[in-house]
Each structure stands twice: as structure tokens, then as C-alpha cells.
Amino acid sequence: MRAILDAISLSCFSKSDEGRLTNRLTSALKNYFPHVLQWFQDKDTAIFCDFLSRWPTLKAAQLARRTTLEHFFRAHHVRSADVITARIEAIKNAVALTTDAGVIAPNTLLVQALVAPLRVTLQAIAAFDTAIAQRAQAHPDFPQQRDKGKAHQAAVRALAFKWIRILYRCWQERLPYDESTSLQALHRRGSSLIHNLAKAS
């Protein structure tokens, strides 16, 4: 359980980093390249990071060949021909917010500097989510949650909610997590989890 708690804590920490990075990216892009914020609604994605890494300015994107852009979108699992066509048309027809190099150059450097840690953060979050899901399935309370008719993600969320409450209590009391203390509390409450733990062992 300690490993799951650690994974949840790190995942929450990484998601707060993600929010800070996407907010700073959005702010910088609004200064010289706001169009890309309309083309990509979700900023916490690999396609958004990869597009900005390859074409960090409107001019760079408009100089790209249509076939190059089509290949890029297909490689990032954009399957709809209509969506690809509409996005490419939007790129080709966009009007620059500014042509002032004094605005574009520093903001381009900032965007490129922010994209790199955002990509790493997104990969870390995906790794934590995978670890949490795998450990949750091995937890004895997981099939109890699935038996209630909950889907996989709902069962994971239910278990995560319980663990977050435990973490919060530890933080309130300024005490390190002690699994034996948690098990004793479950035993006093007559929790069915104790029965599941005994079966699992």
C-alpha cells in the first residue's frame, strides 16, 4: 500500500507541475502565436508538445508542406480527414498577431524551454497512472469494488480516495504512514477489507 500512496502523491505533484507549465505556455503563446491554442484544445498532450517543438512560430508552420502536416497529424493518431484538412487550412490562412522579432524571438525561446519539461512531466504522469492502476488491481479491495459494479477506472478512483484520506490524516497528525495502524483501524470497524486481506494472504 505504501508504494501506491507514494505513486499517488508523486502523480498529484506532477499534475500540479503540468498545470504550471501549461499556464506559462499559454501565456507566452498569447503574445505571438495564439492560433495554436485554438488548433489544439488540450495542452497536456504529446501532439501539442511535438507541434510546438517542430513549428514554434506561425511562420514556421505556414512554411511547412501540406503533405508534411498531414503526415504529422496522422502520426499522432488524428484519423479524420476533415479534421486534418480544417486544421491545415486554419494554419495556412492564419494572420500573424505580430511580426516584431523583439516579441517573437524571446517568446519562442521561452516556449521551447517550457515544452521540454512539459513533455517529461506528461510521461511521468502516464507512468504513475499505470503504476497506480497495476497496484490497485492487485489490492484485495479492488475486486470488492468491481463486484459493486464499478468500472476499472471507478474502482481505481475509489481506492485512491481512501488512500488520500489516509495520507491527509497522517499529514494532520504529523505522523509517518504505518500500515499496521491502518489495519488495526480497519479491524476495529469490522471492515470487509480485513477478510479480503486474509484471503489474499
N, C-alpha and C positions, 0 to 999 in steps of 0.2 A: 504493500500500500504506500510505503514511503516513496518508492520510485514514481508512483502515479502522482502523488502530491507534488513532488519535485517537478515533474513534467508539466503539470497544470500551472504551477507557479511560473515556470520559465516561459510557457506559452503565453500566459497573460502579460508577462513582462515584454515579450517580443511583440505582441499585438499593440501595446502602448507605443513601442518604438515605431511600428508600422504607421500608426496614426500621426505621429510627429513628422515622419519623413514625407508621407503623402500630403500633409498640410503645407509643409515647406515647399514641396514640389509644385503644388497647385499655386501657391503664392508667387513663385518665381516665373512659372509659365504664363500667368496672367499679365506679366509685364511685357512679354514679347511674342508669345506663341500660345494664345488662349484657345485656338482652334482645336488643338489636340485634346483638350479637356472635354470637348463636345464629341469628338470622334470615339473616345474611349470613356464610357461612363464609369467603369470600375478602374480605380487607380492601383489597387492592390493585386495586380496580375502580371504575369510574365510578359504578355503581349505588350502591355503599356511600357514596361521597362525596356523591352527589346526594341520597340519602335523609337523611343527617345534615344537609346544608345546609338541606333543606326542613323536616325534623322532628327537631330536635336533642334533643328530650326525649320520654319515653314519653307524657306528657300531650298534647303536640302531635300525635303520631302517632295517638293514640286519638280525638282530636277531628276528624281527617280523615274525610271521607265515604268510604264503601266504594268508590263509583264513582271517586273521585279516586285512591285507592290502586290500584285495578285499572288505571286509565289509566297511572299511573306505572310499574307493573311491565311492562305491555305495551310502553310506550315504551322500556323498557330491555331489550327482547327476551326477556322471560320469557313463553314461549308456553303453557306448561302451565297449564290452568285449575285443575287440582288443586293445583299448587304455589302459585298465586296465592291460591286460597281458603284453603289451610292457613296461608299467611303472614299473611293478613289476620285470620284467626281468632286466630292467635297474638298479633297486635297488640292486638286488641280484648279478649282475655281476660287479658292480662298484668297482673300485680300489681306496683305500684311498689316498687322497692327502698327508696326513701326519699321523703318529702315535704318534707324540710328544705331550705328555699330557700338556706340558707347552704352547703349541699353542692351543690345542683343548679346554682345560678347561676354560680359560678366555673368549675365543670367544663364547663358548657355553653359558656361563653366560650372555654375552652381548646380544646374540641373544634372549635368553629367556626374558631378560629385555626389549628388543625392541618390541617383539611380543605382549606383553600385551597392551601397549598404541596404537599400530597399530590397534589391533582388536577394541578397544574402538573408535578410530578415524574413522574407516570404518563404524561402527554402527552409529556414529554421522552424517557422510556424508549421509548415507542412510536415516536417519530421516529428515535431512534438505531437501534432494531432494524430499521426499514425501510431506513435508510441502509446499515446493515451488510449486509442481505440483498441490496440492489441492487448494492453494490460487490462483494460476494462472487460474484455471478453473472457479473460482468464480469472476474473474476480468472481467469487462464489455468489455475489448478489446480482450479477449480470443476468443469468438465466431466470432468476426470480423476477427481474424487471421485464424480460422478454415474455415470460409467462403471463404477465399482466396485459399483454397485447401491445407493448410498446415496440416501436421500430428500433433498429440498431442505434441510430443517432439519438433518439429519445432516451434510450436506456443509458447511453454514454453520458448524456447531459444530466440524467437523474443521479447517476453515481458521482459525477463531477460536482454537482450541487452539494451532495453530502460531504464530500472531501473538502470543499471550500469552506463549509461551516466548521469543520474540524480545524482547518488552518486558522480561520478567524478567531476561534476560541483560544487556540494556542497563542495567537498574537495578543489577544486581550489580556491573557493571564501571564504573558511573557514567559511561557514555558515551551521547551522543545517538544516536538511530537513524540509521543510514547505509545506504541501500538498496544501494549498490554493495558494501559489505562483506557484506551478506546474500547478494547474487547470487554473489559470489566463493566464499562458503562452499558454496552450492548446486552451483556448478560443480566444486569440489574433490571433492564427494561423488558427482558424477555424477548429480545429481537430474534426474528427468524433467521437473521444472518448468522447467528451462532450455530444454528442447526446446519446451515449450508456450509459453513466453515468446517464443521466436524465431518460432514460427508466428503468434502473436497480433500481433507487430510486422510 
